C-alpha cells in the first residue's frame, strides 16, 4: 500500500508557506527593494500631505478620520493594497502554476483542489498582511502618525472579516481562471471600483450620495472606514456595527457561493480536459 | 476492502473533447462542430504485479487514457476504477493509490532544491515532511539523484529533470504507477536502468501495477508483460509483443504513411530511407 497517510491541514498549509517563502528568499534583493518601495510611498504621500497642509482643516470630510491627509492616505493604501493583492492572489497563483506546469503535477496528487488553491494563495495573504503592517508602522514610527494601538484587537476583528470577505471574491475569481485561463473580469472590476468608490485616497463622503450607496457593496469600503476609525480615532467595534455587518454579510454569503462556483468550474474544466492548460 | 480488485480496470471508456471554433466557423455559431474523439470505448484491465505497455503512435489516446485514470480528465462515458474505486466518484481516494510520472519535466519549482521539491510533492501526497525527505533520499539513491538533491531544480539537465519526475511519481510508494513517455529525455544507459528498476523493483519485488505509455517499439518489446496497442482512441490489439509484432509494425507505418507521401511530394529527389 501507499506510504501516504493523513496529515493535518495545518501541516499541509505550512508546506505551501515554506515553499513560497523559500522561493521568495531566493530572490535576495527583493526584500530590500520592497522595503524601499514602502518608504518611497510614505515619503511621496508625506510631501503630498505637506502641500495640502494649509487646506486640510477646510476639508470637512477629512475631520471624521482625524483631519490629517497623510494618515488618511497611508491607512487607505495599506488596507486597499492588502485587499487588492489578496483578491488577485488566488487567481494569479493558479495562473502561474498553469503556466509553469506545476498545476497539473499538484492536481495529480491526493490533495483536494480546494486545499491546493488555498495553500497557493496563503503566502501572499500573509506577506501582504505583514507588508501593510510595516507600511502603517513606518508611518507611525518614522513619520509620526498618531495611532491608537490600544485598539489592535478591534482591528484584528476587522482584519479577520476582511480576509474572509476577500477569500470569497478571490475563490470566485480563481474559478474564472480555471475556466477561461485568463481575463478574470471580477478581480479587475472589484479592484477598479474599490479604488474609485471606496475612499482609498479621498474620503468617500465627497462622492454623490447614490455613489456612496453603491460603494457599500464593496468590502474595501467597510474595511477602509473601520481601519481608519480604529487606528486614527480609537473607535471600538460597538461604533462600527455597520462595517462589521457589511463584512460579515460578504463572508457568510460569499464564501459558500464562491466555493460552489469554484467546484462547478473545476468540474467543467475536468470535462473539457483543460484543467492544467493555459 | 480492495484485496480482490484489479489494480486498474477500465470499461467502455470514451472521451470526447469539444472542438474549438476557428476562423470562419465563428460565422455559423449555430452549427455544432463534431467533437474530437480521443478515446472510443477503451477496455483495459491491469492486475497487481503486472506491467502493461500502452503502445501507439502520437495522438492514439495514450496520454488521455492516463489522465482519465489519474482523474485529471473526466470521461464522457464508461468508467475507470483503481483498486475497486471509481476515479470519477472518488477522485482523491483514487489518486492516493496512483503515482503519475508526467511527461512534462518542467513541472517543478526551479528555484527550489531537488530535495525541497520532492518534500513538497511528498507532503501533497500525504507524507509527513520528515517521511517525505527520507523517501526523497531513498529515491535519490535508486535513481542516481543523490548528488543532485541539494541543487536547484533549474540547474539540472533535461535527463536529470526527467529522473526527478520519476522520483516524484514514486514518492508516496503507490501501488499503481502510470508512466507517460518516461524515458524520452534519458540517455540509453539511463533508459535501460529505469526499465530495470520498473521491472525488477517496482513490478517483481514490490508487486506494483505499472502502465507505461510509449511510442518506442524497442522499449515496448523489452519491457512489457503485455502490450496494448492503441490507435485512434481504440485498443487495436492486446497481447505479447511477439504476438503483435506484425500489427504493431503496420500500425506505425500506416500512421506515418500520409506524412511520408507528403514528404516525397515535397522532396522527390531526397533519399528518405536512412
Interface residues (C-beta under 8 A of the other chain):
Chain A: X1 X2 X3 X4 X5 X6 X7 X11 X12 X15 X18 X19 X22 X23 X26 X27 X100 X101 X102 X104 X105 X106 X107 X108 X109 X110 X111 X112 X116 X267 X270 X271 X272 X273 X275 X276
Chain B: X15 X17 X18 X38 X64 X67 X70 X71 X72 X73 X74 X76 X92 X93 X95 X96 X97 X98 X100 X102 X104 X106 X107 X108 X109 X111 X112 X116 X119 X120 X121 X123 X124 X125 X126 X127 X128 X129 X131 X135 X152 X168 X172 X173 X174 X175
